[in-house]
Amino acid sequence: MNLQFTIDILLLAFMAVIAIAVVRMRDLFGVAMLFSAFSLLSAGVFTVMDAADVAFTEAAVGAGISTILILATLTRTAREEKPRKSRDPRVPLLVVTVTGALLMFGTSDLPRLGDPNAPIHTHVAPRYILESPKEIGIPNIVTSVLASYRGYDTLGETTVIFTAGVAVMALLGIRRRRRREGDEKEPD
């Protein structure tokens, strides 16, 4: 067993333990912290897979902004999850199993990791490598891809995150205003 495989197994095992802990936990603050740790471990997995840009995004959005939004929401809600009636676990288990099977079936047709004959290596990558310095004028190919070719994609992602943050804060503000208005009205 090589070192990278061992690191992958450890990271995925920690992620599985955190996922199980999240499902079993009732303290919502603890759940928010575990989600943040899960995102950091996901960023570690992406780093091991040599996807540094995705790792940075996961760390910033998953562990950073999402955690802040969840904690901001918790300041306006209860800290503990309300107990609920126990349901039959077979239906969710069936949905997860079917979804997992469909995902495995869908990925079975993908090219193997690092395959030099994969479409990404025969169509898109050569164009970026050959044309990027002429078209963009940036010597670093990764920067030219992220800043120019995928600029609208990055702008779109940023817009979605900003919009989600504004929406959450607006919803929290509306609830706070309603609570204040309810306090001002006294029964006769």
Z-matrix of the N, CA and C atoms (Angstrom, degrees):
N
C 1 1.459
C 2 1.524 1 108.95
N 3 1.334 2 116.12 1 130.36
C 4 1.461 3 118.10 2 179.41
C 5 1.533 4 110.42 3 -87.98
N 6 1.316 5 115.44 4 169.91
C 7 1.461 6 121.71 5 -174.58
C 8 1.525 7 111.93 6 -65.34
N 9 1.325 8 117.48 7 -41.15
C 10 1.463 9 119.82 8 -178.42
C 11 1.535 10 111.10 9 -63.05
N 12 1.311 11 116.99 10 -41.04
C 13 1.466 12 120.42 11 178.37
C 14 1.530 13 110.57 12 -62.55
N 15 1.326 14 116.83 13 -40.91
C 16 1.465 15 121.45 14 178.30
C 17 1.524 16 110.89 15 -63.24
N 18 1.336 17 116.70 16 -42.77
C 19 1.466 18 121.06 17 178.42
C 20 1.521 19 110.12 18 -63.78
N 21 1.331 20 117.23 19 -43.25
C 22 1.467 21 120.99 20 177.72
C 23 1.523 22 111.16 21 -58.25
N 24 1.321 23 116.58 22 -47.21
C 25 1.462 24 120.94 23 -179.08
C 26 1.528 25 110.93 24 -62.83
N 27 1.336 26 117.33 25 -42.88
C 28 1.465 27 120.43 26 179.41
C 29 1.526 28 111.25 27 -64.23
N 30 1.328 29 117.25 28 -45.71
C 31 1.462 30 119.93 29 179.67
C 32 1.527 31 111.11 30 -61.73
N 33 1.318 32 117.08 31 -45.46
C 34 1.462 33 120.35 32 179.91
C 35 1.528 34 111.61 33 -66.55
N 36 1.322 35 117.35 34 -35.42
C 37 1.468 36 120.24 35 177.02
C 38 1.524 37 110.51 36 -65.40
N 39 1.335 38 117.23 37 -44.44
C 40 1.466 39 120.16 38 176.95
C 41 1.526 40 110.64 39 -61.42
N 42 1.337 41 116.80 40 -40.29
C 43 1.463 42 120.05 41 178.65
C 44 1.529 43 110.82 42 -63.45
N 45 1.322 44 117.51 43 -39.67
C 46 1.467 45 120.92 44 178.64
C 47 1.528 46 110.63 45 -65.29
N 48 1.331 47 116.78 46 -41.76
C 49 1.470 48 120.48 47 178.57
C 50 1.523 49 110.06 48 -62.80
N 51 1.326 50 117.02 49 -42.86
C 52 1.469 51 120.42 50 179.23
C 53 1.524 52 110.43 51 -64.64
N 54 1.327 53 117.63 52 -41.92
C 55 1.466 54 120.77 53 179.41
C 56 1.523 55 110.91 54 -60.47
N 57 1.316 56 117.27 55 -42.46
C 58 1.468 57 120.89 56 178.74
C 59 1.525 58 110.31 57 -66.22
N 60 1.331 59 116.45 58 -40.34
C 61 1.469 60 120.14 59 179.06
C 62 1.529 61 110.88 60 -64.32
N 63 1.329 62 117.39 61 -39.00
C 64 1.464 63 121.20 62 179.18
C 65 1.520 64 110.61 63 -62.19
N 66 1.317 65 116.46 64 -42.75
C 67 1.463 66 120.43 65 -178.47
C 68 1.531 67 110.86 66 -65.48
N 69 1.306 68 117.14 67 -35.13
C 70 1.464 69 120.66 68 -174.38
C 71 1.534 70 112.96 69 -87.73
N 72 1.320 71 118.11 70 -17.13
C 73 1.459 72 121.71 71 -173.38
C 74 1.531 73 111.99 72 -80.91
N 75 1.324 74 116.36 73 146.75
C 76 1.463 75 121.06 74 176.75
C 77 1.526 76 111.55 75 -109.98
N 78 1.311 77 117.79 76 -19.68
C 79 1.459 78 121.96 77 179.18
C 80 1.529 79 108.44 78 -77.89
N 81 1.329 80 116.80 79 112.79
C 82 1.462 81 121.35 80 -173.48
C 83 1.526 82 112.37 81 -69.65
N 84 1.327 83 117.88 82 -29.62
C 85 1.469 84 119.72 83 175.39
C 86 1.526 85 110.10 84 -64.91
N 87 1.326 86 116.53 85 -43.61
C 88 1.462 87 120.54 86 177.15
C 89 1.524 88 111.52 87 -62.36
N 90 1.334 89 116.48 88 -38.66
C 91 1.462 90 120.75 89 177.54
C 92 1.529 91 110.01 90 -62.50
N 93 1.336 92 117.17 91 -42.85
C 94 1.468 93 120.53 92 179.04
C 95 1.531 94 110.50 93 -60.90
N 96 1.316 95 116.73 94 -41.48
C 97 1.466 96 119.72 95 179.45
C 98 1.530 97 111.16 96 -67.64
N 99 1.326 98 116.41 97 -38.72
C 100 1.468 99 119.37 98 177.89
C 101 1.531 100 111.52 99 -66.86
N 102 1.344 101 116.99 100 -37.26
C 103 1.468 102 119.65 101 174.94
C 104 1.523 103 110.59 102 -59.94
N 105 1.323 104 116.04 103 -41.27
C 106 1.463 105 120.55 104 178.91
C 107 1.528 106 110.46 105 -63.28
N 108 1.326 107 116.80 106 -43.94
C 109 1.467 108 120.40 107 177.84
C 110 1.528 109 110.84 108 -63.86
N 111 1.325 110 117.04 109 -38.42
C 112 1.465 111 121.51 110 177.64
C 113 1.530 112 109.97 111 -61.43
N 114 1.319 113 117.19 112 -42.10
C 115 1.461 114 120.96 113 178.83
C 116 1.524 115 111.36 114 -65.06
N 117 1.314 116 116.56 115 -39.40
C 118 1.467 117 119.03 116 178.29
C 119 1.531 118 110.92 117 -66.12
N 120 1.325 119 116.80 118 -39.26
C 121 1.462 120 119.18 119 175.98
C 122 1.529 121 110.96 120 -65.99
N 123 1.332 122 117.00 121 -37.13
C 124 1.470 123 120.09 122 175.45
C 125 1.521 124 110.39 123 -61.97
N 126 1.319 125 116.73 124 -40.79
C 127 1.462 126 120.36 125 176.69
C 128 1.524 127 110.48 126 -62.05
N 129 1.328 128 116.30 127 -36.83
C 130 1.465 129 119.81 128 175.70
C 131 1.516 130 112.07 129 -64.09
N 132 1.332 131 116.47 130 -40.61
C 133 1.474 132 120.42 131 177.51
C 134 1.531 133 109.55 132 -62.31
N 135 1.329 134 116.97 133 -44.27
C 136 1.469 135 120.03 134 179.66
C 137 1.526 136 111.08 135 -64.38
N 138 1.325 137 117.07 136 -35.50
C 139 1.461 138 120.27 137 178.17
C 140 1.518 139 110.73 138 -65.61
N 141 1.326 140 116.66 139 -42.91
C 142 1.465 141 120.60 140 178.21
C 143 1.529 142 110.23 141 -62.37
N 144 1.338 143 116.40 142 -32.08
C 145 1.462 144 120.69 143 179.60
C 146 1.534 145 112.42 144 -82.85
N 147 1.341 146 117.22 145 8.38
C 148 1.467 147 123.63 146 -179.45
C 149 1.522 148 112.68 147 62.81
N 150 1.308 149 117.51 148 34.84
C 151 1.458 150 122.34 149 176.17
C 152 1.527 151 107.91 150 -114.37
N 153 1.333 152 115.28 151 70.06
C 154 1.463 153 120.42 152 -173.97
C 155 1.526 154 112.36 153 -62.91
N 156 1.337 155 117.65 154 -37.36
C 157 1.463 156 119.28 155 -179.01
C 158 1.525 157 111.05 156 -65.17
N 159 1.321 158 117.09 157 -40.22
C 160 1.468 159 120.90 158 178.14
C 161 1.525 160 109.63 159 -69.19
N 162 1.324 161 117.24 160 -36.90
C 163 1.465 162 120.91 161 178.54
C 164 1.528 163 111.06 162 -63.38
N 165 1.336 164 116.62 163 -43.71
C 166 1.472 165 119.72 164 177.67
C 167 1.521 166 110.92 165 -62.46
N 168 1.321 167 116.69 166 -42.26
C 169 1.458 168 120.32 167 179.59
C 170 1.522 169 110.87 168 -64.06
N 171 1.330 170 117.48 169 -44.44
C 172 1.463 171 121.01 170 179.21
C 173 1.523 172 110.87 171 -62.64
N 174 1.323 173 116.90 172 -41.71
C 175 1.462 174 119.73 173 179.90
C 176 1.530 175 110.69 174 -66.31
N 177 1.332 176 116.89 175 -43.42
C 178 1.462 177 119.90 176 -177.87
C 179 1.520 178 112.43 177 -71.15
N 180 1.328 179 116.56 178 -47.01
C 181 1.464 180 120.55 179 -175.91
C 182 1.521 181 111.16 180 -82.79
N 183 1.337 182 116.84 181 -51.19
C 184 1.459 183 120.19 182 -176.02
C 185 1.507 184 113.44 183 -68.56
N 186 1.326 185 116.43 184 -50.49
C 187 1.461 186 119.54 185 -176.98
C 188 1.520 187 112.14 186 -87.27
N 189 1.321 188 117.45 187 -26.95
C 190 1.457 189 120.13 188 -176.34
C 191 1.510 190 113.89 189 -92.25
N 192 1.326 191 115.33 190 -77.91
C 193 1.461 192 120.60 191 -172.45
C 194 1.526 193 111.99 192 -64.69
N 195 1.326 194 117.38 193 -44.17
C 196 1.470 195 119.50 194 -179.46
C 197 1.525 196 111.16 195 -61.47
N 198 1.313 197 117.08 196 -41.62
C 199 1.466 198 120.33 197 179.15
C 200 1.524 199 110.43 198 -63.33
N 201 1.313 200 116.82 199 -41.14
C 202 1.465 201 120.23 200 178.65
C 203 1.523 202 110.54 201 -63.40
N 204 1.337 203 116.95 202 -43.93
C 205 1.467 204 119.91 203 179.14
C 206 1.531 205 111.57 204 -64.73
N 207 1.318 206 117.23 205 -40.72
C 208 1.469 207 120.19 206 178.37
C 209 1.527 208 110.27 207 -64.61
N 210 1.331 209 117.23 208 -43.89
C 211 1.468 210 119.83 209 179.44
C 212 1.526 211 111.36 210 -66.09
N 213 1.336 212 117.03 211 -37.13
C 214 1.472 213 119.82 212 176.07
C 215 1.525 214 110.69 213 -63.50
N 216 1.322 215 116.26 214 -38.89
C 217 1.459 216 120.34 215 177.02
C 218 1.522 217 110.58 216 -65.74
N 219 1.321 218 117.26 217 -39.08
C 220 1.468 219 120.48 218 -179.60
C 221 1.526 220 112.83 219 -65.49
N 222 1.340 221 117.40 220 -24.93
C 223 1.468 222 118.52 221 177.16
C 224 1.524 223 111.13 222 -67.81
N 225 1.332 224 117.00 223 -18.97
C 226 1.458 225 121.55 224 -178.43
C 227 1.529 226 113.69 225 -106.48
N 228 1.317 227 116.66 226 -1.42
C 229 1.460 228 119.74 227 -177.54
C 230 1.517 229 109.74 228 -127.21
N 231 1.311 230 115.14 229 -177.23
C 232 1.469 231 120.64 230 177.44
C 233 1.523 232 109.68 231 -74.54
N 234 1.316 233 115.76 232 152.92
C 235 1.459 234 120.15 233 -179.36
C 236 1.523 235 112.41 234 -82.34
N 237 1.314 236 117.02 235 -26.32
C 238 1.467 237 121.21 236 -178.10
C 239 1.519 238 110.01 237 -108.03
N 240 1.313 239 115.35 238 143.92
C 241 1.451 240 120.65 239 174.69
C 242 1.523 241 109.13 240 -72.13
N 243 1.318 242 115.59 241 138.29
C 244 1.457 243 119.13 242 178.55
C 245 1.521 244 109.30 243 -71.58
N 246 1.328 245 117.17 244 139.57
C 247 1.465 246 118.44 245 177.75
C 248 1.529 247 109.98 246 -65.73
N 249 1.307 248 116.16 247 145.30
C 250 1.457 249 120.04 248 179.54
C 251 1.514 250 109.31 249 -129.34
N 252 1.290 251 113.58 250 164.71
C 253 1.462 252 118.74 251 179.05
C 254 1.518 253 108.66 252 -65.72
N 255 1.305 254 115.86 253 139.98
C 256 1.459 255 118.57 254 178.94
C 257 1.523 256 108.89 255 -73.06
N 258 1.328 257 114.65 256 136.10
C 259 1.461 258 120.88 257 -179.79
C 260 1.508 259 109.66 258 -108.60
N 261 1.298 260 113.87 259 167.14
C 262 1.456 261 120.32 260 176.21
C 263 1.531 262 108.52 261 -70.42
N 264 1.330 263 120.03 262 119.57
C 265 1.465 264 121.44 263 -175.91
C 266 1.524 265 113.95 264 -77.05
N 267 1.316 266 117.75 265 -2.37
C 268 1.466 267 118.98 266 -175.84
C 269 1.518 268 113.12 267 -68.95
N 270 1.332 269 118.05 268 -37.76
C 271 1.470 270 120.26 269 -177.51
C 272 1.534 271 110.76 270 -66.30
N 273 1.340 272 120.08 271 -51.84
C 274 1.465 273 117.94 272 177.37
C 275 1.532 274 112.89 273 -60.99
N 276 1.323 275 116.50 274 -37.34
C 277 1.460 276 119.99 275 178.56
C 278 1.527 277 110.69 276 -63.46
N 279 1.313 278 117.32 277 -39.40
C 280 1.460 279 121.72 278 177.21
C 281 1.527 280 110.94 279 -64.58
N 282 1.335 281 116.63 280 -43.70
C 283 1.472 282 120.71 281 179.40
C 284 1.523 283 110.31 282 -62.07
N 285 1.322 284 117.80 283 -45.11
C 286 1.465 285 121.43 284 179.67
C 287 1.525 286 110.80 285 -64.67
N 288 1.309 287 117.19 286 -41.38
C 289 1.468 288 121.00 287 -179.80
C 290 1.527 289 111.10 288 -64.69
N 291 1.320 290 116.72 289 -45.63
C 292 1.468 291 120.08 290 179.53
C 293 1.530 292 110.61 291 -64.78
N 294 1.332 293 116.95 292 -43.51
C 295 1.465 294 120.44 293 178.38
C 296 1.520 295 110.77 294 -61.33
N 297 1.331 296 117.22 295 -45.09
C 298 1.464 297 120.71 296 178.20
C 299 1.516 298 112.05 297 -61.36
N 300 1.330 299 117.00 298 -42.23
C 301 1.470 300 120.37 299 178.40
C 302 1.525 301 111.05 300 -63.59
N 303 1.335 302 117.08 301 -41.84
C 304 1.470 303 120.21 302 178.18
C 305 1.532 304 111.36 303 -64.40
N 306 1.329 305 116.78 304 -39.44
C 307 1.468 306 119.79 305 178.04
C 308 1.520 307 111.28 306 -65.68
N 309 1.324 308 116.46 307 -41.70
C 310 1.474 309 118.70 308 177.99
C 311 1.521 310 111.10 309 -65.00
N 312 1.324 311 116.89 310 -40.26
C 313 1.459 312 120.41 311 177.76
C 314 1.532 313 110.17 312 -64.25
N 315 1.338 314 116.42 313 -41.90
C 316 1.454 315 120.41 314 -179.31
C 317 1.522 316 113.23 315 -65.82
N 318 1.310 317 116.97 316 -33.68
C 319 1.470 318 119.43 317 -179.39
C 320 1.517 319 112.99 318 -86.37
N 321 1.319 320 117.62 319 -7.48
C 322 1.466 321 119.17 320 -178.73
C 323 1.529 322 112.34 321 -67.31
N 324 1.321 323 117.42 322 -20.52
C 325 1.456 324 121.59 323 -179.06
C 326 1.535 325 112.89 324 -91.35
N 327 1.327 326 117.10 325 -6.18
C 328 1.464 327 120.18 326 -179.57
C 329 1.523 328 110.86 327 -70.19
N 330 1.350 329 117.00 328 150.60
C 331 1.472 330 118.40 329 176.13
C 332 1.519 331 110.53 330 -68.12
N 333 1.315 332 116.42 331 155.95
C 334 1.465 333 121.35 332 179.37
C 335 1.526 334 109.80 333 -66.02
N 336 1.320 335 115.47 334 151.99
C 337 1.455 336 121.55 335 179.86
C 338 1.527 337 109.96 336 -60.76
N 339 1.327 338 116.88 337 126.77
C 340 1.458 339 121.83 338 178.85
C 341 1.512 340 114.74 339 83.20
N 342 1.320 341 118.28 340 6.18
C 343 1.460 342 121.64 341 179.92
C 344 1.526 343 109.50 342 -64.67
N 345 1.335 344 118.35 343 118.35
C 346 1.470 345 120.08 344 -177.95
C 347 1.528 346 112.84 345 -67.53
N 348 1.326 347 118.21 346 -17.06
C 349 1.458 348 121.14 347 179.52
C 350 1.527 349 113.00 348 -96.15
N 351 1.321 350 117.91 349 7.79
C 352 1.460 351 121.61 350 177.56
C 353 1.531 352 109.15 351 -65.90
N 354 1.312 353 118.22 352 148.44
C 355 1.470 354 120.81 353 -177.89
C 356 1.530 355 113.98 354 -54.74
N 357 1.321 356 117.33 355 -35.42
C 358 1.466 357 119.19 356 179.81
C 359 1.525 358 111.56 357 -62.30
N 360 1.324 359 117.34 358 -32.35
C 361 1.461 360 121.11 359 -177.91
C 362 1.527 361 112.50 360 -86.57
N 363 1.318 362 117.97 361 -17.72
C 364 1.464 363 119.34 362 -177.36
C 365 1.515 364 113.30 363 -102.64
N 366 1.345 365 118.84 364 -17.50
C 367 1.459 366 120.16 365 -176.75
C 368 1.525 367 113.06 366 -117.17
N 369 1.313 368 116.89 367 -58.46
C 370 1.454 369 120.73 368 -171.43
C 371 1.523 370 112.70 369 -81.88
N 372 1.319 371 117.45 370 -49.89
C 373 1.471 372 120.72 371 -174.86
C 374 1.523 373 112.97 372 -58.98
N 375 1.337 374 120.29 373 -44.84
C 376 1.469 375 118.26 374 179.23
C 377 1.525 376 112.98 375 -59.93
N 378 1.328 377 116.05 376 -36.81
C 379 1.468 378 118.36 377 179.55
C 380 1.528 379 110.20 378 -66.29
N 381 1.312 380 117.05 379 -44.97
C 382 1.459 381 119.64 380 178.30
C 383 1.525 382 111.15 381 -60.38
N 384 1.311 383 116.92 382 -43.78
C 385 1.462 384 120.99 383 -176.92
C 386 1.525 385 110.93 384 -66.67
N 387 1.323 386 117.79 385 -43.02
C 388 1.457 387 121.16 386 -175.91
C 389 1.527 388 113.22 387 -82.28
N 390 1.319 389 117.54 388 -39.03
C 391 1.467 390 120.59 389 -171.41
C 392 1.527 391 114.55 390 -97.53
N 393 1.319 392 117.74 391 -19.46
C 394 1.460 393 120.55 392 -175.39
C 395 1.529 394 113.72 393 -57.08
N 396 1.342 395 119.78 394 -48.22
C 397 1.475 396 117.75 395 -179.47
C 398 1.532 397 112.65 396 -61.39
N 399 1.333 398 117.42 397 -35.01
C 400 1.471 399 120.07 398 179.80
C 401 1.531 400 111.80 399 -75.63
N 402 1.329 401 116.85 400 -44.39
C 403 1.460 402 120.56 401 -174.86
C 404 1.526 403 112.96 402 -74.74
N 405 1.309 404 116.54 403 -41.08
C 406 1.459 405 120.86 404 -172.42
C 407 1.527 406 112.15 405 -101.76
N 408 1.312 407 116.48 406 -37.87
C 409 1.456 408 120.66 407 -179.32
C 410 1.519 409 113.26 408 85.89
N 411 1.303 410 117.05 409 11.62
C 412 1.469 411 121.33 410 178.36
C 413 1.521 412 107.21 411 -104.54
N 414 1.337 413 118.33 412 125.52
C 415 1.463 414 119.22 413 -176.87
C 416 1.531 415 114.16 414 -69.42
N 417 1.322 416 118.43 415 -25.73
C 418 1.463 417 121.48 416 179.84
C 419 1.527 418 108.66 417 -85.92
N 420 1.324 419 117.06 418 116.23
C 421 1.461 420 121.82 419 -175.02
C 422 1.526 421 111.40 420 -66.50
N 423 1.334 422 117.67 421 -40.06
C 424 1.463 423 120.44 422 -179.36
C 425 1.524 424 110.02 423 -61.81
N 426 1.324 425 116.79 424 -43.85
C 427 1.463 426 120.13 425 178.75
C 428 1.517 427 110.95 426 -63.77
N 429 1.320 428 117.43 427 -41.25
C 430 1.464 429 119.12 428 -179.94
C 431 1.524 430 111.60 429 -65.28
N 432 1.335 431 117.33 430 -35.98
C 433 1.468 432 120.10 431 178.80
C 434 1.521 433 110.08 432 -67.88
N 435 1.330 434 117.17 433 -48.33
C 436 1.458 435 120.46 434 -176.18
C 437 1.525 436 112.36 435 -72.12
N 438 1.320 437 117.80 436 -38.34
C 439 1.460 438 120.51 437 -174.95
C 440 1.521 439 113.20 438 -86.03
N 441 1.315 440 118.00 439 -27.78
C 442 1.455 441 118.76 440 -175.33
C 443 1.521 442 113.09 441 -115.47
N 444 1.335 443 116.97 442 -62.86
C 445 1.462 444 119.16 443 -176.55
C 446 1.524 445 111.52 444 -61.02
N 447 1.326 446 116.55 445 -40.00
C 448 1.463 447 120.77 446 -179.73
C 449 1.523 448 111.14 447 -105.53
N 450 1.309 449 117.39 448 22.58
C 451 1.464 450 121.40 449 -177.55
C 452 1.520 451 113.08 450 -60.32
N 453 1.330 452 116.71 451 -43.49
C 454 1.464 453 119.71 452 179.01
C 455 1.526 454 111.14 453 -66.55
N 456 1.320 455 116.58 454 -35.84
C 457 1.458 456 120.94 455 177.12
C 458 1.522 457 110.17 456 -62.51
N 459 1.336 458 116.15 457 -46.92
C 460 1.465 459 121.07 458 179.09
C 461 1.525 460 110.26 459 -63.58
N 462 1.332 461 116.82 460 -42.16
C 463 1.464 462 120.39 461 177.92
C 464 1.527 463 110.11 462 -62.84
N 465 1.331 464 116.72 463 -40.14
C 466 1.458 465 120.42 464 178.33
C 467 1.515 466 111.92 465 -63.28
N 468 1.337 467 116.91 466 -43.68
C 469 1.461 468 120.35 467 178.27
C 470 1.526 469 110.72 468 -61.55
N 471 1.315 470 116.35 469 -43.56
C 472 1.459 471 120.83 470 179.37
C 473 1.526 472 110.65 471 -63.29
N 474 1.326 473 116.74 472 -40.68
C 475 1.460 474 120.87 473 178.99
C 476 1.522 475 111.28 474 -64.30
N 477 1.321 476 117.49 475 -41.85
C 478 1.465 477 120.91 476 179.29
C 479 1.522 478 110.04 477 -63.07
N 480 1.318 479 117.52 478 -44.70
C 481 1.468 480 120.79 479 -179.75
C 482 1.522 481 110.62 480 -63.82
N 483 1.332 482 116.70 481 -44.11
C 484 1.461 483 120.76 482 179.27
C 485 1.531 484 110.63 483 -62.30
N 486 1.331 485 116.29 484 -44.92
C 487 1.461 486 120.93 485 -179.65
C 488 1.528 487 111.14 486 -62.89
N 489 1.329 488 116.94 487 -41.99
C 490 1.465 489 120.22 488 178.07
C 491 1.525 490 110.70 489 -62.45
N 492 1.320 491 116.29 490 -42.74
C 493 1.467 492 119.71 491 178.86
C 494 1.516 493 112.28 492 -63.28
N 495 1.325 494 117.10 493 -44.15
C 496 1.464 495 120.91 494 178.48
C 497 1.523 496 110.69 495 -63.95
N 498 1.339 497 117.36 496 -41.32
C 499 1.464 498 121.14 497 179.65
C 500 1.526 499 111.29 498 -62.71
N 501 1.332 500 117.19 499 -44.51
C 502 1.464 501 120.03 500 179.26
C 503 1.524 502 110.34 501 -63.14
N 504 1.316 503 116.86 502 -45.38
C 505 1.464 504 119.52 503 -179.80
C 506 1.530 505 111.26 504 -65.08
N 507 1.337 506 117.11 505 -37.25
C 508 1.467 507 120.01 506 177.74
C 509 1.528 508 110.49 507 -65.40
N 510 1.331 509 117.01 508 -43.89
C 511 1.463 510 119.60 509 178.49
C 512 1.521 511 111.56 510 -62.54
N 513 1.313 512 116.80 511 -40.03
C 514 1.463 513 119.87 512 178.54
C 515 1.522 514 110.45 513 -66.29
N 516 1.336 515 116.62 514 -37.56
C 517 1.465 516 120.57 515 178.46
C 518 1.509 517 111.98 516 -66.74
N 519 1.329 518 118.34 517 -39.39
C 520 1.465 519 121.95 518 178.58
C 521 1.517 520 110.11 519 -63.79
N 522 1.306 521 117.25 520 -43.25
C 523 1.462 522 120.84 521 -179.52
C 524 1.533 523 110.21 522 -64.61
N 525 1.328 524 116.58 523 -39.08
C 526 1.463 525 120.10 524 -179.85
C 527 1.531 526 110.07 525 -66.39
N 528 1.355 527 117.23 526 -42.02
C 529 1.452 528 120.48 527 178.74
C 530 1.524 529 111.08 528 -62.64
N 531 1.330 530 117.17 529 -42.50
C 532 1.467 531 120.34 530 179.29
C 533 1.524 532 110.34 531 -62.43
N 534 1.326 533 116.11 532 -39.15
C 535 1.458 534 120.45 533 -179.83
C 536 1.529 535 109.66 534 -64.44
N 537 1.365 536 117.18 535 -42.45
C 538 1.462 537 120.76 536 179.12
C 539 1.524 538 111.19 537 -65.33
N 540 1.337 539 117.21 538 -41.97
C 541 1.460 540 120.82 539 179.61
C 542 1.521 541 110.31 540 -63.50
N 543 1.316 542 117.46 541 -37.20
C 544 1.466 543 121.54 542 177.61
C 545 1.510 544 111.89 543 -66.15
N 546 1.346 545 116.84 544 -34.03
C 547 1.469 546 120.69 545 179.06
C 548 1.524 547 111.25 546 -71.33
N 549 1.351 548 117.73 547 -33.13
C 550 1.456 549 121.48 548 -176.87
C 551 1.519 550 111.52 549 -71.48
N 552 1.331 551 117.30 550 -32.94
C 553 1.464 552 120.67 551 179.88
C 554 1.518 553 108.65 552 -80.12
N 555 1.315 554 115.37 553 119.87
C 556 1.456 555 119.71 554 177.96
C 557 1.532 556 108.92 555 -105.12
N 558 1.317 557 116.74 556 139.60
C 559 1.474 558 118.32 557 179.33
C 560 1.520 559 111.62 558 -66.80
N 561 1.331 560 115.05 559 146.70
C 562 1.483 561 120.49 560 -179.65
C 563 1.494 562 111.66 561 -80.11
